[in-house]
């Protein structure tokens, strides 16, 4: 083993550790990889940045933009508009229908975009018709992944595997080259998932007040005339710089001040919205002579205010405030900010109460964060609890890549012309790419051009909604595959595998490659796994003088089929916490599915040799 290969393995090991423990965001890890490879001399400078111009990276970006256009122009919602009709169907009929529809759309539109739409649909069914969301979200996520594995444009992993293998000398995969295999895997999975519905949890459907223990933390206090707080600035009181107590809002004479500054002087009859537990509240009330009877305060405040009419009375009506839970989607502007940052910058008349951190492979429990002192950054999959008025719901719903997790029907004013034209463009892109007339990259870019020329796509919206983490992840990981080839690390690994597999039947060779790829994809992203494993698969096929295609397809499918953890695929991460799932649901239900597909794929792909 040469020193270059040793350094390459150290870089690989460091990359895997960073991905598993989520020490940095994936885009930051990608940049660190580029810098490390360039400084260590494992790649040339132009190779280090080649991922940004790679056809697969550009094709993935173009397909993400197309998916944004389909969502903004109402195409995805239009295609799923009839799904609500199955609300009266039994669960064992409803689930397969939703899985087939999700898979069919995911074969041609971004899996993440499609699954997010179905999360909204399931949430609506759960709210209105008491359908168990936990019985449906995992099957829908799995079906979206399986559907995306049916065509070359279905998922970024497929494009990456195709690009890396063709650069190494393998024949390019066609648009529908592996659709038959993907369909077989999909049918087996839908049957299996329908049978295992009984072992998925029932949705608890807890009220937000109960789920976040709001009554134990959110309290309105009234400053009486004889309170010790009267005449003091906020920074001079217990309200300032105490990690156990947060001042969320101050109401004075019907005027609301969200996150009031430290220099504001407190007055008699002020109402303060505090976040603290009952123990601290009892201590504060005893020492500061505060009133905590909300009904009493409301009456006194109305009497104290001369000339208050009914509309003004409604403005201070405590019941007009509601709690809303928001799901952070990939690409949201909130990502990377801390709870304290968001409290200072969130929109007017919206109070951020708490954040539920999503579960990870390292931390298998949700963490409820309330203190502004906590430095944990917001990530995709986290949920925010905010207090606002019903009038603000439409404004909240309009924030890009934020989903309201409550019954809320967004009014759509999208014209039919936009929907029809956008769908025609999508079908044209599929037709051109599927027939081989144009590559996926060129056909997708052509579709984007048509949408831009006809004013059916706004680039300003694209800049905000594109999941740039995926783009930078691909751009950073592609040089890693180049470095493996440059250093000979892929050949070294393949020689070791050839020695281990020498004399073994073909199904053992394919099965070993498939299983190794699938296990690796369970702890790091499917795209990263594909980039690492594709050169190895190519080298093994080359060393055994066998057809490259079964080996390439082994990596392609296996990188997508890591159903046994919630972190192997982005959609699993999103539904992990909102579906009330525990890690064991993925480990057992998803694990058995992965084993079934491993066995099936091993024999199907071996038959190609």
Secondary structure, 3 states (H helix, E strand, C coil): CCHHHHHHHHHHHHHHHHHHHCCCCHHHHHHHHHHHHHHHCCCCHHHHCHHHCCHHHHHHHHHHHHHHHHHHCCHHHHHCCCHHHHHHCCHHHHHHHHHHHHHHHHCCCCHHHHHHHHHHHHHHHHHHHCCCCHHHHHHHHHHHHHHHCCCCCCCHHHHHHHHHHHHHCCCCCCCCCCHHHHHHHHHHHHHHHHHHHHHCCCCCCCCHHHHCCHHHCEEEEEECCCCCCCCCEHHHCCCCCCCCCEEEEEEECCEEEECCCCCCECCCCCEEEEECCHHHHHHHHHHHCEECCHHHHHHHHHHHCCCCCHHHHHHCCHHHEEEEEEEECCCCCCCCCCHHHHHHHCCCCCEEEEEEECCCCCCCCCEEECCCCCCCCCCCCCEEEEEEEHHHHHHHHCCCCEEECCCCCCCCCCCHHHHHHHHHHHHHHHHHHHHCCCCHHHHHHHHHHHHHHCCCCCHHHHHHHCCHHHHHHHHHHHHHHHHHHHHCHHHHHHHHHHHHHCCCCHHHHHHHHHHHHHHHHCCCCHHHHHHHHHHHHHHHHHHCCCCHHHHHHHHHHHHHCCCCCCCCCHHHHHHHHHCCCCHHHHHHHHHHHHHHHHHHHHHHHHCCC
